[in-house]
């Protein structure tokens, strides 16, 4: 029964000539948005083939049901008729349908609203991306300057920010990060020891694994590992927080209250990271050395006491403090990358995600660059 | 759409209790929305109008009671059946709720692409049509952040209409719109009801909208935690036995008169 009925309900489109150079377009069956309804494309060639045509009328006596598929069909048909200068007789349409078509045509397209496909030539695209990069660099310098001003006001005791916020950020990027930093630093120390051991064992110099791990962690790796973890963890969080504050106009609200967002938002975050990074780094150093000792004692059979003495002898205070100083700088860089990208986030949900991604990437790149600069400087002054 | 179902019950709410945990927001709601009604949910601020809407569309489960669509129980329906029922809804959220990463045309196309078998070209045509219906012809390739709040709301309506819904829900359609835009939106709502025959449920406390578009309503009262009136808003304004409702519908004038008489 269903199949015989479905034949009659099949959406159909036919045309026939009426009197007075009229073409009658007949719509039959059940028109639904399921892909079975005819589209304007099937009417267009028939319209084009008709000669001495003045009017187009519709016959919908066989139309069982309709939805947007018919409206879309009719709107495109009447566009075409207008282009060809033919009159359209909508008398044969159900009243609801005629009203919808009229509604779709009620508000004309606003002039200049539509945009063409943008396909700029390659040179123009290179040029505009260069200009955009230069503008971003200017923004960054501007941002750094604003941060410096905020710090100056902090030293003068005039910076406005909530102490409670500062404490919360301290906790967020201090004690709450301790777990992940410990785990990674311990594993990192163990890996370092293991890789060194494979080589040093060949010379019977297993004990020097302690030197390798001790100096490596204290001078470079403790700071780098902590910085990369914090960039992914805290830098991204800063960018997301400030980005969504920008979306909800909270940053605008601060500015119009006369509170500098640099003092209120950037300052506590940057101070917290600068203060907490050296502490986390010292912690990472020790745990890295413990990781090294685990491999040294467990795999190379070096007695723990010898390993301990060797480490103490190898790691100078200079190395240790050099590492801590670096980590403070890395902290400032992470906070800047996070806050800068948060401030410059677009105002949509996906733009906030992009800002967080950019904050992590920029943070890590700056950390590695700074690490290189530190290595050169330390070499020059002979540390 | 068909004339014969016009006036038959479309949505039936039976003994609905809305609660968050042990806090009961509204209890014993009983009302009927007929096919092709423009049904207004009204009441003072914070009385649970939007919460009732969220119950009706299934975003919140009722603490007690049932919601029926065309006689089918929505509350106890299994997930598949429920999904089919939800697909016949079109919902306009308060701020449009457009996907910010998609253009207007893509926003409208999303449900068409997911739930119909139409080829991409035809989906685009339908999307353009829906945007033209709300007066946004030519703005197909704009992102929501590039257009004004009123336009975002209209684009949200175009998306709500994408699948030719049988019921359109509006959450505070005139919030944040100037009087002329909100009047235009009211006209659009009436036009859609007349041409599509859709049932329309509106949460609002704009009196002008209530009388222009509504032919049926429910009044939620915070003090008694239940509905205190149900019916045609114009009737209620003139003849409702409850003073609170008359006061609301006359912007407090009725109430002051009564008080003066009392003095």
Contacts between the chains, C-beta under 8 A, distances in Angstrom:
chain1	res1	chain2	res2	distance
A	33	B	112	7.4
A	33	B	116	5.2
A	33	B	118	6.4
A	33	B	126	7.0
A	33	B	163	7.4
A	33	B	164	6.7
A	34	B	116	6.3
A	34	B	117	6.0
A	34	B	118	7.7
A	35	B	116	6.8
A	35	B	117	4.3
A	35	B	118	5.2
A	35	B	119	7.1
A	35	B	122	7.7
A	39	B	122	6.0
A	39	B	125	7.7
A	65	B	1	6.7
A	65	B	2	7.9
A	66	B	1	7.8
A	67	B	164	4.2
A	68	B	126	5.4
A	68	B	129	6.3
A	68	B	130	7.2
A	68	B	164	5.3
A	69	B	126	7.6
A	71	B	129	6.0
A	72	B	122	7.6
A	72	B	125	5.1
A	72	B	126	5.4
A	72	B	129	4.6
A	75	B	129	5.8
A	75	B	132	7.0
A	76	B	125	6.9
A	95	B	195	7.8
A	96	B	1	7.5
A	96	B	194	6.6
A	96	B	195	3.9
A	96	B	196	6.7
A	96	B	197	6.7
A	97	B	195	7.2
A	99	B	191	6.5
A	99	B	194	6.4
A	99	B	195	4.4
A	100	B	133	7.0
A	100	B	195	4.5
A	100	B	196	7.4
A	103	B	133	5.5
A	103	B	188	7.8
A	103	B	191	5.7
A	103	B	195	7.2
A	104	B	129	6.0
A	104	B	132	4.3
A	104	B	133	5.1
A	105	B	132	7.4
A	106	B	135	7.0
A	107	B	132	7.4
A	107	B	135	3.5
A	107	B	136	7.8
A	107	B	137	6.4
A	108	B	137	7.2
A	109	B	137	4.4
A	109	B	138	3.9
A	110	B	137	7.8
A	110	B	138	5.6
A	110	B	139	7.7
A	113	B	138	3.7
A	113	B	139	5.6
A	113	B	142	7.9
A	114	B	138	4.5
A	114	B	140	7.7
A	114	B	141	7.6
A	115	B	141	5.9
A	346	B	145	7.3
A	347	B	100	7.9
A	347	B	145	5.5
A	348	B	100	3.2
A	348	B	101	6.2
A	348	B	143	7.3
A	348	B	144	7.4
A	348	B	145	5.5
A	349	B	100	5.2
A	349	B	101	6.9
A	350	B	100	6.4
A	350	B	101	3.9
A	351	B	100	7.7
